[in-house]
Amino acid sequence: MRNILREERTKNGLTQIQLADLVGVSRQSIIAIETKKYTPTIILALKLAKALNKKVEELFFLENDD
Amino acid sequence: MRSKFLLPHQFKWIGYIIAPMGIILWSIIQKSHFPHHFLNLRALILTISACMFVFGFFFTVFAREKIEDEYISLKRLETFQLASIIQCFLIITGFFLIGFAKNPMSIENQMFYFMGCIFFYYLFYIARFQYVIQRANKLKG
């Protein structure tokens, strides 16, 4: 799964720690999602989308092999 | 993310302190000679020290991280699974060594080997989990 979390986070002027605090997760989770090492659950995806004023489908994109 | 079976974060530091204390005390008492009328005291101290290092390991393994989220829970599960697989392999190896070795281990060494397998599980879990979390921390993303 592809995502543009890092780009949207930096557009909003947030650091990884700030975004992690906003959604209530660890910085490691944000790093893992941004580096595509981890696919978040729907709840976390919704929280991230809300924190960045985006829809989930504007942040996360299915790829052919998903 | 709430997990029913994890202890508060502070237990990790309690575990880091009492586990090595228990091992050191157990080792010292094992090598010490107690007069006959103090044998019960020796047994009591050995039992207490063994409990200290078992509980110490348990506290360290089952203490929450400061932020216990879904990613940390996933890494925790993966580490438990990997530790189980390796421990299983070590135990089966032990059975083969006892059953088919030309010079099988003495009963005492067998006991130490299988006790080692038990503690290997906890040691491996602690080392691997901390490594994964620290490595994730160092990535800039």
Backbone of each chain as ProteinMPNN parsed JSONL, in Angstrom:
{"seq_chain_A": "MRNILREERTKNGLTQIQLADLVGVSRQSIIAIETKKYTPTIILALKLAKALNKKVEELFFLENDD", "coords_chain_A": {"N_chain_A": [[0.835, -1.193, 0.0], [0.492, 2.19, -0.817], [1.374, 5.414, 0.447], [0.919, 8.919, 1.213], [1.719, 10.089, 3.482], [3.949, 11.304, 4.705], [4.398, 13.516, 3.075], [2.02, 15.002, 3.381], [2.088, 15.442, 6.097], [4.335, 17.087, 6.405], [3.449, 19.217, 4.87], [1.516, 20.218, 6.528], [3.095, 21.226, 8.463], [4.0, 19.654, 10.558], [5.923, 17.728, 12.889], [7.185, 14.342, 13.139], [6.844, 13.457, 15.734], [4.965, 15.249, 16.711], [2.731, 14.654, 15.125], [2.385, 12.019, 15.909], [1.713, 12.365, 18.613], [-0.683, 13.74, 18.27], [-2.406, 11.803, 17.212], [-2.158, 9.836, 19.057], [-0.257, 7.756, 19.096], [2.935, 5.973, 18.935], [6.11, 7.439, 18.002], [7.558, 5.685, 16.498], [5.589, 4.261, 15.166], [4.561, 6.129, 13.323], [6.848, 6.581, 11.795], [7.22, 3.995, 10.759], [4.915, 3.72, 9.191], [5.252, 5.798, 7.336], [7.566, 4.957, 6.05], [6.629, 2.793, 4.818], [6.747, 0.35, 6.038], [4.809, -0.605, 7.589], [1.342, -1.192, 7.649], [-1.329, 0.727, 8.611], [-4.084, 0.114, 10.902], [-7.651, 0.427, 10.3], [-8.744, 2.205, 12.084], [-6.557, 3.747, 12.987], [-5.781, 4.796, 10.544], [-8.001, 6.386, 9.965], [-7.8, 8.207, 12.063], [-5.382, 9.454, 11.454], [-6.04, 10.628, 9.016], [-7.985, 12.421, 9.846], [-6.478, 14.066, 11.5], [-4.867, 15.297, 9.645], [-6.596, 16.656, 8.092], [-7.724, 15.364, 5.878], [-9.195, 12.926, 3.605], [-9.298, 9.365, 4.126], [-8.804, 7.932, 1.778], [-7.403, 9.77, 0.389], [-4.989, 9.776, 1.476], [-3.981, 7.176, 1.6], [-3.242, 4.555, -0.69], [-4.247, 1.844, -2.665], [-2.197, -0.719, -4.039], [-1.235, -2.657, -6.962], [-0.398, -5.206, -6.158], [-1.602, -5.575, -3.719]], "CA_chain_A": [[0.0, 0.0, 0.0], [1.253, 3.444, -0.922], [0.767, 6.53, 1.169], [1.6, 10.223, 1.101], [1.622, 10.608, 4.849], [5.056, 12.212, 5.006], [4.202, 14.768, 2.355], [0.927, 15.746, 4.006], [2.531, 15.859, 7.426], [5.227, 18.249, 6.261], [2.614, 20.339, 4.384], [0.826, 20.77, 7.697], [4.102, 21.751, 9.373], [4.081, 18.804, 11.76], [6.999, 16.741, 12.993], [6.665, 12.985, 13.377], [6.422, 13.362, 17.135], [3.725, 16.02, 16.86], [1.645, 13.879, 14.53], [2.194, 10.856, 16.781], [0.977, 12.835, 19.802], [-2.047, 14.11, 17.862], [-3.234, 10.611, 17.008], [-2.03, 8.952, 20.217], [0.595, 6.589, 18.846], [4.359, 6.219, 19.116], [6.813, 7.986, 16.833], [7.944, 4.531, 15.686], [4.458, 3.906, 14.29], [4.523, 7.103, 12.228], [8.007, 6.283, 10.937], [6.971, 2.727, 10.065], [3.892, 3.957, 8.158], [5.842, 6.646, 6.286], [8.559, 4.177, 5.297], [5.875, 1.674, 4.234], [7.065, -0.906, 6.712], [3.643, -0.985, 8.377], [0.053, -0.686, 7.161], [-2.118, 0.975, 9.815], [-5.463, -0.36, 10.962], [-8.603, 1.418, 9.802], [-8.918, 3.237, 13.118], [-5.405, 4.64, 12.935], [-5.848, 5.498, 9.255], [-9.025, 7.428, 10.108], [-7.262, 9.245, 12.97], [-4.364, 10.2, 10.698], [-6.738, 11.443, 8.025], [-8.648, 13.526, 10.569], [-5.435, 14.985, 11.995], [-4.29, 16.033, 8.513], [-7.729, 17.229, 7.347], [-7.834, 14.671, 4.589], [-9.929, 11.651, 3.654], [-8.379, 8.219, 4.157], [-8.407, 7.553, 0.41], [-6.486, 10.785, -0.128], [-3.691, 9.522, 2.108], [-3.549, 5.787, 1.375], [-3.634, 4.077, -2.018], [-3.987, 0.431, -2.93], [-1.324, -1.025, -5.171], [-1.671, -3.846, -7.705], [-0.121, -6.469, -5.466], [-2.261, -5.608, -2.402]], "C_chain_A": [[0.871, 1.244, 0.0], [0.583, 4.51, -0.065], [1.582, 7.797, 0.969], [1.579, 10.907, 2.464], [2.716, 11.631, 5.132], [4.851, 13.573, 4.343], [3.128, 15.617, 3.021], [1.316, 16.233, 5.396], [3.404, 17.11, 7.331], [4.466, 19.467, 5.721], [1.916, 21.032, 5.547], [1.799, 21.298, 8.752], [4.249, 20.947, 10.662], [5.331, 17.939, 11.728], [6.363, 15.367, 13.228], [6.133, 12.858, 14.8], [5.098, 14.097, 17.349], [2.537, 15.254, 16.295], [1.341, 12.657, 15.396], [1.392, 11.239, 18.023], [-0.469, 13.161, 19.46], [-2.958, 12.891, 17.749], [-3.074, 9.575, 18.118], [-1.247, 7.676, 19.968], [2.047, 6.966, 19.08], [4.97, 6.802, 17.838], [7.227, 6.849, 15.909], [6.827, 4.123, 14.728], [4.402, 4.836, 13.089], [5.668, 6.834, 11.256], [7.734, 5.032, 10.11], [5.926, 2.9, 8.954], [4.495, 4.756, 7.009], [6.847, 5.886, 5.441], [7.956, 2.905, 4.731], [6.274, 0.319, 4.818], [5.85, -1.423, 7.485], [2.397, -0.363, 7.758], [-0.851, -0.481, 8.371], [-3.497, 0.313, 9.741], [-6.383, 0.766, 10.516], [-8.781, 2.556, 10.812], [-7.772, 4.239, 13.07], [-5.411, 5.443, 11.64], [-6.859, 6.64, 9.334], [-8.511, 8.567, 10.993], [-6.233, 10.101, 12.245], [-5.03, 11.138, 9.698], [-7.389, 12.655, 8.69], [-7.626, 14.555, 11.024], [-4.871, 15.845, 10.869], [-5.359, 16.662, 7.63], [-7.861, 16.66, 5.944], [-8.78, 13.494, 4.747], [-8.89, 10.528, 3.612], [-7.871, 7.892, 2.757], [-7.539, 8.627, -0.261], [-5.088, 10.628, 0.468], [-3.124, 8.153, 1.725], [-4.113, 5.274, 0.059], [-3.28, 2.613, -2.166], [-3.053, 0.292, -4.117], [-1.765, -2.343, -5.8], [-1.485, -5.145, -6.923], [-0.73, -6.532, -4.066], [-3.425, -6.596, -2.366]], "O_chain_A": [[1.859, 1.331, 0.728], [-0.634, 4.499, 0.119], [2.759, 7.759, 0.611], [1.442, 12.126, 2.574], [2.462, 12.684, 5.717], [5.087, 14.623, 4.94], [3.31, 16.821, 3.204], [0.912, 17.317, 5.816], [3.227, 18.066, 8.086], [4.787, 20.605, 6.062], [1.745, 22.251, 5.559], [1.377, 21.764, 9.811], [4.58, 21.491, 11.715], [5.748, 17.473, 10.667], [5.164, 15.254, 13.482], [5.101, 12.23, 15.037], [4.224, 13.625, 18.077], [1.469, 15.207, 16.906], [0.179, 12.304, 15.592], [0.49, 10.507, 18.432], [-1.375, 12.898, 20.25], [-4.125, 12.934, 18.138], [-3.766, 8.557, 18.126], [-1.538, 6.636, 20.559], [2.363, 8.117, 19.382], [4.415, 6.67, 16.747], [7.249, 7.011, 14.689], [7.093, 3.69, 13.607], [4.216, 4.383, 11.96], [5.478, 6.858, 10.04], [7.985, 5.01, 8.905], [6.047, 2.289, 7.893], [4.276, 4.431, 5.842], [6.97, 6.142, 4.243], [8.671, 2.041, 4.224], [6.148, -0.717, 4.166], [5.861, -2.55, 7.98], [2.381, 0.812, 7.392], [-1.116, -1.439, 9.097], [-3.999, -0.001, 8.662], [-5.956, 1.912, 10.372], [-8.946, 3.716, 10.436], [-8.0, 5.448, 13.108], [-5.085, 6.63, 11.638], [-6.605, 7.733, 8.829], [-8.754, 9.741, 10.713], [-6.21, 11.322, 12.399], [-4.632, 12.294, 9.552], [-7.347, 13.767, 8.163], [-7.865, 15.76, 10.949], [-4.448, 16.979, 11.097], [-5.059, 17.147, 6.539], [-8.078, 17.38, 4.97], [-9.127, 13.105, 5.862], [-7.769, 10.709, 3.136], [-6.688, 7.614, 2.557], [-7.008, 8.411, -1.35], [-4.133, 11.264, 0.023], [-1.914, 8.005, 1.549], [-5.273, 5.508, -0.278], [-2.171, 2.188, -1.842], [-3.105, 1.071, -5.069], [-2.582, -3.063, -5.225], [-2.302, -6.061, -7.012], [-0.413, -7.443, -3.301], [-4.08, -6.742, -1.334]]}, "seq_chain_B": "MRSKFLLPHQFKWIGYIIAPMGIILWSIIQKSHFPHHFLNLRALILTISACMFVFGFFFTVFAREKIEDEYISLKRLETFQLASIIQCFLIITGFFLIGFAKNPMSIENQMFYFMGCIFFYYLFYIARFQYVIQRANKLKG", "coords_chain_B": {"N_chain_B": [[-3.621, 1.591, 22.412], [-5.167, -0.915, 24.126], [-3.953, -3.547, 26.132], [-4.762, -6.54, 27.734], [-3.039, -8.023, 29.306], [-0.663, -6.812, 29.997], [1.763, -5.259, 32.099], [2.1, -2.218, 34.092], [4.345, 0.382, 32.866], [6.44, 0.945, 34.623], [7.202, -1.436, 35.745], [9.081, -2.538, 34.133], [11.568, -1.437, 34.759], [11.776, -2.29, 37.376], [12.012, -5.009, 36.925], [14.456, -5.067, 35.453], [16.166, -4.554, 37.523], [15.711, -6.479, 39.598], [16.006, -9.01, 38.373], [18.821, -9.484, 37.539], [19.879, -9.246, 40.121], [18.756, -11.437, 41.404], [19.891, -13.56, 39.931], [22.614, -13.242, 40.508], [22.655, -13.509, 43.3], [21.674, -16.12, 43.561], [23.699, -17.562, 42.285], [25.881, -17.003, 43.955], [25.039, -18.134, 46.393], [24.739, -20.797, 45.631], [27.358, -21.605, 45.318], [28.297, -21.336, 47.828], [29.107, -22.632, 51.093], [27.055, -23.878, 53.525], [26.648, -24.269, 57.046], [25.358, -27.293, 58.566], [23.052, -26.88, 60.141], [22.014, -24.649, 59.004], [20.878, -25.257, 56.613], [18.239, -25.115, 55.793], [17.901, -22.391, 55.657], [19.573, -21.801, 53.543], [18.219, -23.082, 51.456], [15.926, -21.548, 51.461], [16.909, -19.001, 50.712], [17.897, -19.599, 48.185], [15.525, -20.247, 46.873], [14.134, -17.808, 47.054], [15.865, -16.157, 45.571], [15.756, -17.404, 43.083], [13.089, -16.961, 42.48], [13.181, -14.199, 42.3], [14.701, -13.774, 39.944], [13.106, -15.025, 38.045], [10.641, -13.619, 38.273], [11.687, -11.108, 37.734], [12.486, -11.283, 35.015], [9.948, -11.784, 33.981], [8.544, -9.432, 34.621], [10.008, -7.586, 33.073], [9.543, -8.482, 30.472], [6.75, -8.369, 30.204], [6.022, -5.751, 30.7], [4.482, -2.689, 29.828], [5.313, -0.591, 26.993], [6.131, 2.92, 26.917], [4.349, 4.235, 25.195], [1.91, 2.273, 24.095], [1.036, 1.104, 21.29], [-0.627, 0.005, 18.224], [1.363, -0.753, 16.431], [3.566, -1.277, 18.074], [2.456, -3.375, 19.493], [2.238, -5.269, 17.461], [4.936, -5.756, 16.858], [5.677, -6.805, 19.29], [4.199, -9.186, 19.339], [5.32, -10.52, 17.101], [7.907, -10.869, 18.057], [7.499, -12.547, 20.258], [6.591, -14.804, 18.891], [8.818, -15.492, 17.322], [10.703, -16.018, 19.335], [9.493, -18.24, 20.497], [9.609, -20.113, 18.418], [12.382, -20.468, 18.084], [13.064, -21.364, 20.641], [11.638, -23.76, 20.696], [13.029, -25.188, 18.754], [15.511, -25.397, 20.048], [14.827, -26.976, 22.256], [13.989, -29.367, 21.045], [16.396, -30.059, 19.841], [17.846, -30.549, 22.154], [16.578, -32.875, 23.087], [17.309, -34.655, 21.078], [20.066, -34.644, 21.423], [20.266, -35.862, 23.915], [19.109, -38.326, 23.42], [20.501, -39.469, 21.248], [23.205, -38.93, 21.312], [26.666, -39.884, 21.508], [28.035, -39.605, 23.901], [25.984, -38.906, 26.137], [24.503, -36.078, 27.906], [24.953, -35.463, 31.428], [22.529, -35.93, 34.07], [22.345, -33.619, 35.568], [23.44, -31.686, 33.85], [21.597, -31.863, 31.811], [19.402, -30.786, 33.085], [20.288, -28.157, 33.482], [20.535, -27.404, 30.824], [17.866, -27.497, 29.829], [16.664, -25.696, 31.543], [18.049, -23.497, 30.73], [16.971, -23.243, 28.184], [14.425, -22.352, 28.819], [14.947, -19.849, 29.991], [16.243, -18.678, 27.9], [14.182, -18.006, 26.172], [12.986, -15.751, 27.383], [15.192, -13.999, 27.522], [15.921, -13.736, 24.823], [13.566, -12.606, 23.829], [13.528, -10.096, 25.2], [15.941, -8.929, 24.247], [15.573, -8.916, 21.412], [13.142, -7.513, 21.06], [13.73, -4.986, 22.15], [15.783, -4.267, 20.393], [14.381, -4.088, 17.956], [12.596, -1.992, 18.511], [14.36, 0.123, 19.113], [15.728, 0.291, 16.693], [13.661, 1.067, 15.039], [13.226, 3.561, 16.103], [15.48, 4.926, 15.306], [15.251, 5.295, 12.608], [14.705, 7.785, 10.232], [12.606, 8.24, 8.607]], "CA_chain_B": [[-4.21, 0.261, 22.273], [-5.15, -1.558, 25.439], [-3.727, -4.976, 26.189], [-5.215, -6.955, 29.066], [-2.076, -8.793, 30.078], [0.587, -6.093, 30.201], [1.938, -4.545, 33.371], [2.512, -0.815, 33.896], [5.69, 0.595, 32.331], [7.432, 0.982, 35.704], [7.638, -2.8, 36.069], [10.254, -2.875, 33.309], [12.763, -1.057, 35.514], [11.84, -3.203, 38.526], [12.533, -6.257, 36.374], [15.878, -4.892, 35.135], [16.945, -4.538, 38.766], [15.641, -7.695, 40.425], [16.446, -10.216, 37.657], [20.248, -9.751, 37.763], [20.134, -9.462, 41.563], [18.377, -12.816, 41.688], [20.89, -14.472, 39.351], [23.872, -13.108, 41.246], [22.455, -14.098, 44.637], [21.542, -17.57, 43.38], [25.037, -18.092, 41.958], [26.733, -16.914, 45.153], [24.567, -19.106, 47.391], [25.026, -22.137, 45.108], [28.775, -21.939, 45.513], [28.65, -21.188, 49.25], [28.872, -23.791, 51.971], [26.329, -23.504, 54.744], [26.642, -25.313, 58.094], [24.212, -28.194, 58.46], [21.827, -26.368, 60.761], [21.529, -23.512, 58.221], [20.509, -25.712, 55.27], [16.908, -24.597, 55.447], [18.083, -20.989, 55.278], [20.146, -21.841, 52.191], [17.129, -23.429, 50.535], [15.022, -20.398, 51.398], [17.539, -17.93, 49.926], [17.925, -20.067, 46.791], [14.164, -20.132, 46.343], [13.829, -16.383, 46.889], [16.665, -15.603, 44.464], [15.2, -17.951, 41.839], [11.837, -16.222, 42.228], [13.55, -12.836, 41.89], [15.065, -13.642, 38.533], [11.956, -15.374, 37.207], [9.736, -12.464, 38.27], [12.374, -9.996, 37.064], [12.313, -11.496, 33.579], [8.521, -11.66, 33.669], [8.198, -8.0, 34.661], [10.631, -6.898, 31.938], [8.894, -8.908, 29.22], [5.329, -8.025, 30.136], [5.763, -4.342, 31.009], [4.131, -1.867, 28.665], [6.142, 0.528, 26.565], [5.51, 4.203, 27.323], [3.153, 4.311, 24.348], [1.64, 0.911, 23.632], [0.074, 1.234, 20.188], [-0.814, -1.213, 17.427], [2.642, -1.14, 15.828], [4.352, -1.886, 19.146], [1.819, -4.674, 19.782], [2.602, -6.185, 16.378], [6.346, -6.128, 17.057], [5.696, -7.656, 20.48], [3.7, -10.501, 18.919], [6.338, -11.135, 16.229], [9.047, -11.265, 18.88], [7.064, -13.74, 21.004], [6.528, -15.933, 17.953], [10.181, -15.871, 16.955], [11.316, -16.621, 20.525], [8.88, -19.57, 20.66], [10.127, -21.007, 17.37], [13.777, -20.798, 18.385], [13.069, -22.181, 21.86], [11.171, -25.089, 20.299], [14.16, -25.814, 18.061], [16.537, -25.721, 21.052], [14.334, -28.085, 23.087], [14.052, -30.583, 20.226], [17.829, -30.371, 19.737], [18.219, -31.141, 23.439], [16.081, -34.266, 23.123], [18.149, -35.455, 20.185], [21.388, -34.786, 22.041], [20.14, -36.824, 25.011], [18.735, -39.638, 22.916], [21.348, -40.083, 20.218], [24.627, -38.576, 21.427], [27.539, -40.973, 21.983], [28.245, -39.319, 25.323], [24.895, -38.008, 26.51], [24.731, -35.187, 29.057], [24.542, -35.947, 32.744], [21.194, -35.44, 34.453], [22.505, -32.233, 36.024], [23.62, -30.843, 32.656], [20.315, -31.832, 31.108], [18.562, -29.83, 33.814], [20.767, -26.807, 33.161], [20.237, -27.141, 29.412], [16.452, -27.176, 29.625], [16.4, -24.424, 32.233], [18.587, -22.483, 29.825], [15.991, -23.054, 27.106], [13.328, -21.536, 29.348], [15.39, -18.453, 30.152], [16.577, -18.17, 26.569], [12.96, -17.418, 25.624], [12.82, -14.393, 27.921], [16.352, -13.182, 27.134], [15.806, -13.441, 23.397], [12.458, -11.67, 23.664], [13.946, -8.764, 25.662], [16.961, -8.392, 23.338], [15.029, -8.68, 20.079], [12.115, -6.473, 21.115], [14.41, -3.699, 22.329], [16.499, -3.986, 19.151], [13.41, -3.664, 16.944], [12.063, -0.671, 18.893], [15.446, 1.109, 18.971], [15.992, 0.447, 15.269], [12.552, 1.868, 14.494], [13.432, 4.925, 16.591], [16.603, 5.572, 14.635], [14.869, 5.616, 11.239], [14.178, 9.158, 10.206], [11.347, 8.224, 7.865]], "C_chain_B": [[-4.057, -0.506, 23.58], [-4.857, -3.042, 25.315], [-4.01, -5.428, 27.61], [-4.078, -7.459, 29.932], [-0.76, -8.078, 30.319], [0.583, -5.33, 31.517], [2.276, -3.082, 33.106], [3.991, -0.707, 33.537], [6.779, 0.512, 33.411], [7.976, -0.406, 36.028], [8.868, -3.209, 35.27], [11.526, -2.592, 34.112], [12.914, -1.906, 36.773], [12.44, -4.527, 38.071], [14.018, -6.181, 36.056], [16.743, -4.939, 36.388], [16.91, -5.899, 39.452], [16.102, -8.958, 39.699], [17.952, -10.464, 37.84], [20.587, -9.954, 39.236], [19.843, -10.903, 41.938], [19.413, -13.805, 41.17], [22.181, -14.446, 40.152], [23.753, -13.777, 42.616], [22.389, -15.613, 44.558], [22.902, -18.208, 43.126], [25.936, -18.094, 43.19], [26.33, -17.999, 46.161], [24.851, -20.534, 46.937], [26.458, -22.568, 45.423], [29.185, -21.869, 46.983], [28.394, -22.485, 49.999], [28.192, -23.319, 53.244], [26.49, -24.618, 55.773], [25.316, -26.072, 58.063], [22.923, -27.59, 58.992], [21.296, -25.138, 60.026], [21.047, -23.934, 56.828], [19.136, -25.212, 54.835], [17.004, -23.141, 55.0], [18.631, -20.903, 53.859], [19.06, -22.116, 51.156], [16.187, -22.254, 50.357], [15.602, -19.288, 50.53], [17.6, -18.319, 48.456], [16.555, -19.905, 46.14], [13.812, -18.675, 46.082], [14.589, -15.813, 45.707], [16.159, -16.132, 43.118], [13.906, -17.222, 41.479], [12.139, -14.809, 41.749], [13.897, -12.801, 40.414], [13.945, -14.102, 37.603], [10.983, -14.195, 37.127], [10.351, -11.266, 37.559], [12.231, -10.091, 35.551], [10.863, -11.257, 33.171], [8.109, -10.191, 33.623], [8.748, -7.28, 33.433], [9.903, -7.22, 30.644], [7.487, -8.343, 29.116], [5.009, -6.595, 30.567], [5.436, -3.606, 29.72], [5.281, -0.961, 28.273], [5.422, 1.81, 26.993], [4.25, 4.461, 26.506], [2.957, 2.928, 23.737], [0.58, 1.01, 22.532], [0.079, -0.038, 19.334], [0.495, -1.692, 16.805], [3.525, -1.846, 16.861], [3.784, -3.27, 19.478], [2.184, -5.706, 18.719], [4.032, -6.668, 16.546], [6.481, -7.044, 18.267], [5.262, -9.078, 20.111], [4.735, -11.226, 18.064], [7.519, -11.646, 17.054], [8.7, -12.501, 19.716], [7.089, -14.969, 20.096], [7.924, -16.434, 17.603], [10.886, -16.555, 18.126], [10.784, -18.039, 20.733], [9.465, -20.558, 19.666], [11.555, -21.429, 17.697], [13.87, -21.669, 19.633], [12.66, -23.626, 21.546], [12.307, -25.869, 19.636], [15.226, -26.251, 19.064], [16.115, -26.924, 21.9], [14.423, -29.398, 22.317], [15.506, -31.022, 20.046], [18.312, -31.057, 21.008], [17.789, -32.592, 23.532], [16.931, -35.178, 22.237], [19.534, -35.678, 20.79], [21.346, -35.836, 23.159], [19.932, -38.226, 24.455], [19.767, -40.297, 22.026], [22.833, -39.766, 20.342], [25.411, -39.772, 21.959], [27.798, -40.824, 23.468], [27.161, -38.364, 25.792], [25.222, -37.201, 27.768], [24.309, -35.875, 30.347], [23.173, -35.341, 33.064], [21.271, -33.964, 34.854], [22.634, -31.284, 34.83], [22.343, -30.76, 31.83], [19.394, -30.791, 31.756], [18.973, -28.404, 33.473], [20.417, -26.433, 31.716], [18.788, -26.723, 29.24], [16.036, -25.932, 30.399], [16.909, -23.271, 31.382], [17.632, -22.196, 28.682], [14.847, -22.163, 27.565], [13.762, -20.078, 29.421], [15.828, -17.83, 28.848], [15.379, -17.44, 25.974], [12.835, -15.963, 26.077], [13.952, -13.482, 27.476], [16.261, -12.775, 25.673], [14.713, -12.416, 23.159], [12.903, -10.254, 24.024], [14.911, -8.151, 24.656], [16.35, -8.017, 21.99], [14.007, -7.557, 20.071], [12.751, -5.101, 21.245], [15.16, -3.295, 21.059], [15.543, -3.442, 18.087], [12.896, -2.251, 17.25], [13.131, 0.407, 18.704], [15.758, 1.353, 17.503], [14.905, 1.293, 14.618], [12.706, 3.334, 14.9], [14.48, 5.671, 15.803], [16.287, 5.913, 13.196], [14.297, 7.018, 11.244], [12.867, 9.218, 9.449], [11.273, 9.224, 6.734]], "O_chain_B": [[-2.946, -0.714, 24.068], [-5.452, -3.724, 24.481], [-3.569, -4.8, 28.573], [-4.133, -7.343, 31.156], [0.184, -8.698, 30.809], [-0.444, -4.832, 31.976], [2.697, -2.74, 32.001], [4.787, -1.588, 33.861], [7.895, 0.066, 33.145], [9.092, -0.533, 36.531], [9.607, -4.11, 35.668], [12.446, -3.409, 34.139], [14.03, -2.209, 37.195], [13.283, -5.1, 38.761], [14.765, -7.115, 36.349], [17.913, -5.318, 36.328], [17.953, -6.421, 39.847], [16.55, -9.9, 40.353], [18.332, -11.558, 38.259], [21.475, -10.739, 39.568], [20.592, -11.52, 42.696], [19.775, -14.76, 41.857], [22.771, -15.488, 40.439], [24.643, -14.517, 43.036], [22.974, -16.311, 45.386], [23.219, -19.261, 43.68], [26.661, -19.057, 43.441], [27.186, -18.693, 46.711], [25.169, -21.393, 47.76], [26.726, -23.725, 45.746], [30.283, -22.29, 47.346], [27.579, -23.315, 49.593], [28.709, -22.454, 53.951], [26.471, -25.794, 55.412], [24.297, -25.561, 57.599], [21.853, -27.746, 58.404], [20.234, -24.627, 60.382], [20.83, -23.086, 55.961], [18.907, -24.924, 53.661], [16.293, -22.707, 54.094], [18.216, -20.054, 53.07], [18.996, -21.463, 50.115], [15.705, -21.989, 49.256], [14.895, -18.699, 49.713], [17.383, -17.483, 47.579], [16.45, -19.477, 44.99], [13.264, -18.337, 45.033], [14.022, -15.059, 44.916], [16.134, -15.398, 42.13], [13.663, -16.908, 40.314], [11.435, -14.28, 40.89], [13.449, -11.909, 39.695], [13.847, -13.614, 36.478], [10.552, -13.818, 36.038], [9.662, -10.507, 36.877], [11.897, -9.111, 34.886], [10.583, -10.617, 32.157], [7.412, -9.761, 32.704], [8.056, -6.467, 32.82], [9.673, -6.338, 29.816], [7.078, -7.887, 28.049], [3.842, -6.263, 30.776], [6.024, -3.859, 28.668], [6.119, -0.605, 29.101], [4.254, 1.78, 27.381], [3.217, 4.854, 27.046], [3.779, 2.481, 22.938], [-0.619, 0.999, 22.81], [0.714, -1.031, 19.687], [0.714, -2.896, 16.665], [4.146, -2.868, 16.572], [4.534, -4.217, 19.714], [2.413, -6.874, 19.032], [4.31, -7.858, 16.395], [7.307, -7.957, 18.269], [5.89, -10.053, 20.526], [5.0, -12.409, 18.276], [8.061, -12.718, 16.783], [9.527, -13.402, 19.86], [7.553, -16.039, 20.493], [8.181, -17.638, 17.588], [11.584, -17.552, 17.938], [11.539, -18.937, 21.103], [9.78, -21.696, 20.017], [11.897, -22.607, 17.599], [14.665, -22.608, 19.678], [13.249, -24.58, 22.055], [12.519, -27.048, 19.919], [15.781, -27.344, 18.948], [16.936, -27.783, 22.224], [14.868, -30.413, 22.851], [15.809, -32.214, 20.092], [19.083, -32.015, 20.958], [18.547, -33.441, 24.001], [17.232, -36.316, 22.598], [20.101, -36.765, 20.683], [22.291, -36.608, 23.323], [20.506, -39.195, 24.954], [19.911, -41.52, 22.028], [23.639, -40.276, 19.564], [24.901, -40.566, 22.749], [27.783, -41.807, 24.209], [27.377, -37.153, 25.845], [26.078, -37.573, 28.571], [23.436, -36.743, 30.358], [22.726, -34.387, 32.428], [20.39, -33.169, 34.527], [22.019, -30.219, 34.802], [22.043, -29.729, 31.228], [18.708, -30.029, 31.075], [18.128, -27.548, 33.21], [20.051, -25.294, 31.428], [18.5, -25.72, 28.587], [15.154, -25.193, 29.96], [16.29, -22.209, 31.316], [17.491, -21.05, 28.255], [14.356, -21.325, 26.808], [13.045, -19.182, 28.974], [15.795, -16.61, 28.691], [15.53, -16.39, 25.35], [12.609, -15.064, 25.268], [13.719, -12.335, 27.097], [16.494, -11.618, 25.324], [14.893, -11.472, 22.39], [12.687, -9.319, 23.254], [14.742, -7.001, 24.251], [16.586, -6.92, 21.485], [14.01, -6.729, 19.16], [12.37, -4.162, 20.547], [15.172, -2.121, 20.689], [15.849, -2.464, 17.405], [12.777, -1.419, 16.35], [12.837, 1.487, 18.191], [16.024, 2.487, 17.104], [15.185, 2.127, 13.757], [12.361, 4.236, 14.137], [14.4, 6.889, 15.638], [16.979, 6.739, 12.6], [13.52, 7.395, 12.122], [12.092, 10.157, 9.632], [10.258, 9.299, 6.041]]}, "name": "protein", "num_of_chains": 2, "seq": "MRNILREERTKNGLTQIQLADLVGVSRQSIIAIETKKYTPTIILALKLAKALNKKVEELFFLENDDMRSKFLLPHQFKWIGYIIAPMGIILWSIIQKSHFPHHFLNLRALILTISACMFVFGFFFTVFAREKIEDEYISLKRLETFQLASIIQCFLIITGFFLIGFAKNPMSIENQMFYFMGCIFFYYLFYIARFQYVIQRANKLKG"}
